[in-house]
Amino acid sequence: MSISASPSLVRDGGPGGDADVDRAQFNREWEAWHVEHEKRRTDGHGFLAVTSLNFLSEEPQAIDGIPGSWSLEDGQAIVDLADGETLEADGLLLQGPRLHRFPCIAERDGVTARAGRVLIEIAKRGGFTIVRPRDPDYDYLAAYSGTPTYLPNLRWRAQGTFEAFDAPRDVTVGAAVEGLEHVYSSPGKVTFELRGEQFSLTAFNGHEAGSLLVLFTDATSGLTTYAANRALSVSAPDADGRVTVDFNRAVNLPCAYTVFATCPLPPAENRLPVGIEAGEKTPLAKAGEHAEGASA
């Protein structure tokens, strides 16, 4: 079901609502935020520029669009450059014939190399070492025309509470790539009210100090919004643990745009039974859907 009116989200100041928020200002701030979000998304070396997802193994493999033969040895990525091939890595211009060994990479970390205009990401995800070329001339990036959204509406903004666990808990979640799992540390839960009903969502650490990140699905998932997940950033709680939960700023993760992403899925408890008709909708197209061996 979808929510047409929620006492905690309307402007006239129901419990937890935003009675003092000016609608025009709210709309302007949302528009500025989304313009900036789209700008970051269309960076020439962002996720819309990823041309393939390659899992390294002991067996050397060639990767379309970048030089060298790539493999994995003792947990380290290796590139074997043939005569005439060049690559920029670790601050060096590497010229073939040459074998280059990258440093060991921690989970959810990565390093980069360059081949002309192409940025090469070497990273570790779910225990696997991966290579993803990011080409600013990739057709999908050039054709991207923006993401449809719901119109911003104050009814989807609520005041909530962050409830910290006694100690952070490791939470294992699935991934957009079948067979892959991620483990994230959760500091606690975000609790808020919709239509008189209380919900709690497991939160992970956000990108900025003290901030939180919530992954969720809802009754719109697979209909008007992306089926696998959406993400919501929550600013750091105040001294009393209060937070603002603004679903107008719910965004798609990279896996909504490309099959070459390894995004985490929400924990089971973050599947909301209500329809959150706010934030970003399903993208108009997805890169790599017909690529050989691609995973949604």
C-alpha positions in Angstrom: 0.0 0.0 0.0 1.0 3.6 -0.3 0.7 6.3 2.2 -1.5 9.3 1.3 -1.3 11.1 4.6 0.8 10.6 7.6 0.5 12.6 10.8 4.2 12.5 11.4 5.0 13.7 7.9 2.6 16.5 7.1 3.4 20.2 7.5 0.7 21.0 10.1 2.8 19.5 12.8 1.6 16.0 13.7 3.8 14.0 16.1 7.4 14.1 14.8 6.4 16.3 11.9 8.1 19.4 10.4 5.6 22.1 11.3 8.1 25.0 10.8 9.5 23.9 7.4 8.6 26.3 4.6 7.4 24.3 1.5 9.0 26.6 -1.1 12.4 26.5 0.7 12.1 22.7 1.2 11.5 22.3 -2.6 14.4 24.5 -3.5 16.7 22.6 -1.2 15.6 19.3 -2.6 16.1 20.5 -6.2 19.6 21.8 -5.4 20.4 18.5 -3.7 19.2 16.3 -6.6 21.0 18.4 -9.2 24.3 18.0 -7.3 23.6 14.2 -6.8 23.1 13.8 -10.5 26.2 15.8 -11.2 28.3 13.4 -9.1 26.6 10.4 -10.7 27.6 11.5 -14.2 31.3 11.9 -13.3 33.5 10.7 -16.2 35.0 8.0 -14.0 31.8 7.2 -12.0 29.7 4.1 -12.0 27.9 5.0 -15.2 31.3 4.7 -16.9 32.0 1.2 -15.8 32.3 -1.1 -18.9 32.7 -4.5 -17.3 33.1 -6.4 -14.0 35.9 -8.9 -13.9 36.7 -11.4 -11.1 40.4 -12.2 -10.9 41.7 -15.7 -10.4 45.0 -17.6 -10.9 44.0 -18.0 -14.6 45.3 -15.0 -16.6 42.6 -13.1 -18.5 42.4 -10.3 -21.0 39.9 -7.5 -20.2 38.3 -5.5 -23.0 39.4 -1.9 -23.3 42.5 -2.1 -21.1 46.0 -3.5 -21.7 47.6 -6.5 -20.1 46.8 -10.0 -18.9 45.3 -9.9 -15.4 45.5 -12.6 -12.7 45.6 -13.1 -8.9 48.5 -14.6 -7.0 48.7 -14.8 -3.2 45.8 -12.4 -2.9 47.5 -9.7 -5.0 46.3 -8.5 -8.5 48.9 -8.9 -11.2 49.0 -7.4 -14.7 51.4 -8.7 -17.3 52.0 -6.1 -20.0 53.0 -7.2 -23.4 55.6 -5.4 -25.6 54.2 -2.0 -26.6 51.5 -1.9 -23.9 51.6 0.8 -21.2 49.8 1.5 -18.0 50.0 4.1 -15.2 50.0 2.5 -11.8 51.4 3.3 -8.3 52.8 6.6 -9.6 54.7 4.9 -12.3 54.5 4.6 -16.1 54.7 0.9 -16.8 55.9 -0.2 -20.2 55.7 -3.8 -21.5 57.1 -6.3 -21.5 56.6 -6.0 -17.7 54.9 -7.8 -14.8 53.4 -5.5 -12.2 52.1 -6.7 -8.8 49.5 -4.5 -7.0 49.5 -4.2 -3.2 47.2 -6.4 -1.1 43.7 -4.7 -0.9 41.5 -4.7 2.2 37.8 -5.5 1.9 35.8 -2.6 0.4 39.0 -0.9 -0.5 40.7 -0.4 -3.8 43.4 1.1 -5.9 43.4 2.6 -9.4 45.5 2.5 -12.6 45.1 4.3 -15.9 45.2 3.4 -19.5 44.8 6.7 -21.5 41.4 8.1 -20.5 40.3 4.9 -18.9 40.5 4.6 -15.1 41.0 1.0 -13.9 39.6 0.1 -10.5 41.2 -2.8 -8.7 39.1 -3.5 -5.6 38.0 -6.2 -3.1 34.3 -6.9 -2.7 32.8 -9.8 -0.8 36.2 -11.5 -0.5 36.8 -11.3 -4.3 39.4 -9.2 -6.1 37.7 -7.4 -9.1 38.8 -5.2 -11.9 36.4 -2.6 -13.4 37.4 -0.3 -16.3 35.7 3.2 -16.1 35.6 4.8 -19.6 34.4 8.5 -19.9 33.5 7.7 -23.5 31.3 4.8 -22.6 28.0 4.8 -24.6 25.8 4.4 -21.5 27.3 7.4 -19.8 26.9 9.5 -22.9 23.2 8.5 -23.3 22.3 9.0 -19.7 19.5 11.6 -19.4 18.7 11.6 -15.7 16.7 9.6 -13.2 13.0 10.0 -12.8 11.8 10.9 -9.2 8.7 11.5 -7.2 7.9 15.1 -6.6 9.3 16.2 -3.2 6.6 16.3 -0.5 7.0 17.0 3.2 4.7 14.1 4.1 7.7 11.9 3.5 9.9 13.7 5.9 9.7 12.5 9.6 11.5 13.0 12.8 12.9 9.8 14.2 15.3 8.4 16.9 18.6 6.6 16.6 18.8 3.8 19.1 22.4 2.6 19.4 23.3 -1.0 20.1 25.3 -1.8 23.2 28.1 -2.6 20.8 28.2 -2.5 17.0 26.9 -5.6 15.3 28.2 -7.3 12.1 25.3 -7.7 9.6 25.7 -10.0 6.6 23.7 -9.1 3.6 23.4 -10.3 0.0 24.7 -8.5 -3.0 23.5 -7.5 -6.5 25.8 -10.2 -7.9 24.6 -13.6 -7.1 26.8 -15.6 -4.7 28.4 -12.5 -3.2 27.9 -11.4 0.4 28.9 -8.2 2.3 29.4 -7.8 6.0 28.8 -4.3 7.4 29.0 -3.0 11.0 25.7 -1.6 12.3 25.9 0.9 15.1 22.1 0.7 15.8 18.6 1.3 14.5 16.6 4.3 13.2 13.1 4.3 14.5 10.3 6.5 13.1 6.6 6.6 12.6 4.5 6.4 9.4 0.7 6.6 9.5 0.6 5.9 13.2 2.7 2.8 12.8 6.3 2.6 14.1 9.1 1.2 12.1 12.8 0.5 12.8 15.5 0.2 10.2 18.9 -1.3 10.7 21.5 1.5 10.0 25.1 1.2 8.8 27.8 3.8 9.1 27.5 6.6 6.6 30.2 8.3 4.5 30.5 11.3 6.8 31.6 11.0 10.5 28.6 10.2 12.7 26.2 9.9 9.8 24.1 6.8 9.0 23.1 4.9 5.9 19.9 2.9 5.6 19.3 0.4 2.8 15.6 -0.5 2.3 12.9 -1.8 0.0 9.2 -1.0 0.2 5.9 -1.8 -1.5 6.9 0.3 -4.5 10.0 -1.8 -5.1 9.9 -3.5 -8.5 6.9 -1.4 -9.5 7.9 2.3 -9.7 11.2 2.0 -7.8 14.2 -0.2 -8.3 13.4 -3.8 -7.1 16.6 -4.7 -5.2 17.3 -1.7 -3.0 17.3 2.0 -2.4 19.5 4.0 0.0 18.8 6.8 2.4 21.5 8.9 4.1 20.7 10.2 7.6 22.7 13.0 9.2 24.4 12.3 12.5 22.0 12.1 15.5 21.8 15.1 17.9 22.7 14.9 21.6 19.3 13.3 22.3 19.5 10.8 19.5 17.0 12.6 17.2 17.4 12.2 13.5 15.5 13.4 10.4 14.3 10.6 8.1 13.6 12.3 4.7 12.6 9.7 2.1 12.5 12.4 -0.6 16.2 11.9 -0.7 16.1 8.1 -1.1 18.4 7.3 -4.0 19.3 4.4 -6.2 22.6 2.5 -5.7 24.9 1.9 -8.7 23.3 -1.6 -9.3 20.1 0.1 -10.5 22.1 1.5 -13.4 24.6 -1.2 -14.3 25.0 -5.0 -13.9 28.7 -4.4 -13.2 28.0 -3.2 -9.6 28.3 -5.4 -6.5 25.9 -3.3 -4.3 24.7 -4.7 -1.0 21.0 -5.7 -0.5 19.0 -4.5 2.5 18.9 -6.7 5.6 15.6 -8.6 5.8 14.2 -6.4 8.6 14.5 -3.3 6.3 11.8 -4.4 3.9 9.0 -1.9 4.6 5.5 -3.2 4.1 4.3 0.3 3.0 4.8 2.1 -0.2 7.4 4.9 0.0 6.3 7.1 -2.9 9.2 9.4 -2.6 12.8 9.8 -3.9 14.3 8.2 -7.0 12.4 5.9 -9.3 13.6 3.1 -11.5 16.2 4.3 -14.0 15.1 4.4 -17.7 17.9 2.1 -18.8 20.6 -0.3 -17.4 24.1 -0.7 -18.7 25.3 -4.2 -19.6 22.0 -6.0 -19.4 22.8 -8.0 -22.5 26.5 -8.5 -21.7 27.8 -12.1 -21.7 27.8 -13.4 -18.1 26.2 -10.3 -16.7 24.5 -10.5 -13.3 21.7 -8.2 -12.3 
